[in-house]
Amino acid sequence: MAVTTDNIRDLLNRPRGLNEATITEYITIRTEQVTKTSRKTTSSGLAADSTNAVTTAQKESAIKALVCVDCLQVLIDTSPSYVRDSEKKENDIRLSAQLNSFTKRANDLLAVVQEKGGMAVLTKLKTTKTRQSE
């Protein structure tokens, strides 16, 4: 299953004022970003293990959340063009709350797809000699 404009519209509760081409362009941009930054199954370490490999569903979830953030930002920036003055304040509050929620979700999902969130970082610790007092 690929990320579609209908997926994004459904996640955002079918907002008016959101252009189909805008969603498509953001899907293209974010797909490229997630594909480039996701850990590869061919790399050494834990990602090579199939239990720790990034799944297509994880990538798509990250893409959807990132595209929703982009689209919400567009809606906030362009809301004066399609919202009446009487509805502006309510609309801005709702879109800002959605933006904050999706931003947190997108960052969490992107971290899982990238090295830092989905794979343990192995560090080498030096041993030290300690002296115990009697």
N, C-alpha and C positions, 0 to 999 in steps of 0.2 A: 504494500500500500504506500503510495506516495502522498506527500503533503499537497493538498489542493486548496483552492481559494474558498471552496465551500467549508472545509475544515476550519479555516480561519474565521470565516463569517459566523459559523456556529459557535465557536469559542467566544467570540465577541458579542454574541446575541444579535446578530444581523444588524449592525448599525447602519444608519443612512449616512450618505456622504463619503463612503469609502469606495474608491474606484477599483474595478477589477484588475486593471493594469498595474496599479500600485501594489496590490497584494502579490500578483505574479512576480513582479520585479523583486520585492523583498524576499519571496520564497527562493528565488534564484540566488540572491546575494547570501542569504543565511545558509542555504544548502552548501554553497561553496565554503563558507566559513567553518561550518560544523564538520564537513568532510576533511578539510585541511587540519583542523585542530584536534580531531578525535584520535585517540590512541589506536595504533595499528595492531592487528593480530600477528603480524610478522616480526614485530620488534621483540627484543629479548625481555625477559622478566615475566611478570605475572600476566601481562596482556596476551602473551602467547598461549596461555592456558585458556581453553574454550569457556571455562566458567567465568573468567574475568574479561573476556572479549566484549567489545561494545556491540550491542545488538542494533538491528535496523530500527526497531521500535524506540530505543533510547535516543538514537539520532533524530528520528522524526519528532519525538516529543520535544527535544531541544529546539529543533527548527521551528516547530509550531509556536512555542513560547516566545522565541526571539522575534518571529514575524508579528506576533500579537503585540509585543512591545513597540515595534516599529509602527504598526498600524495605529495603535492608540496614540502615539506621539503625533502622527499625521492628523488624526481626528481632533486632538486638542488644539493643534496649530491652525486647523482650517475650520473649526466649529463656527466661527462667526458667519461663514458663508452659507451655512445650511440650517442653523438653529435660530429661532426667533429670540428676540431680546428677553422675553418673559421666561424662557426656558434655559437661558445661558448658564445661570449660576448652578442650577441642579445638574445640568449636563456636565459642566466642568468638574463638579465634585464627584460625580459618578465615574467619569473617565479618568480622573486623577487617582481615585481609589483602585480602579482596575489596573491602571498603569503601575502603581506601586506593587500590587499583588503579582502581576505578570512579570515584573522586573525581578522580584525575588525568586519566583519560580524558574524563570529563564536562567538566572545565574546558578541556581542549584542544579538544574538539568544539564547545563553546559559543563559544570564542574564534574559531573558524573561521566560525561562523554570524554572529557579531557583526562590527562594523566592525573591531575591533582585530586579529583574527586572519586575516581573509580579504581585506583590502584594504590597499593601500599608503597610508600617511599621507603626504600631500604637505605639505612645509613650505617656507616661503619663507625663504631665507637672505639676509642682507644681505652685500653685498660690502664688503670692507675694504681699505684701502690699507696696504700694508706697505712698510717701508723696508729696503732691503738695504744692509748695510755693505760697503764695498769693501776 
